[in-house]
Amino acid sequence: MAQARAFAAAAARHDRAQWHQQEAATATAVRMAMGAEPAAFTKYLNDLTR
């Protein structure tokens, strides 16, 4: 039972890490498409979340 819990926890961590990696790749692609500098793009993202 403990092994199953450990496996499920590892799978959840992997899924979160994979999602974050995909999100970062998408953000980079959008930034490049917009032609924005990293700092300007960060400001743009911050403004979107306000």
Helices and strands as residue ranges (DSSP letters): H 2-34, H 38-48
